[in-house]
């Protein structure tokens, strides 16, 4: 029982990612773009380096905070729509996510 990520690459070179439970084969969380992450091994290595842990333990908002922090870790571009539902500064996301794992 565990989790994995799945990535597809569009013709334009955009990488779309999603999380899924590899026991039930059910996705969870939102689909997100992470273009500076090269493959699943790169994803897992960096996810562990940051110390996020098992994403299945997070609710939808916490998982989205983690994705935003991950995009920041990879020096990804942010779009306003990422922050609109949360009405918070991107720099506050990391602290919110880390509180989820304590």
Secondary structure, DSSP 8 states (H G I E B T S, - for coil): --EEEEEEE-TT--EEEEEEETTTTEEEEEEEE-SS--SHHHHHHHHHHHT---GGGS-HHHHHHHHHHHHHHTT----THHHHTT-S-HHHHHHHHHHHT-
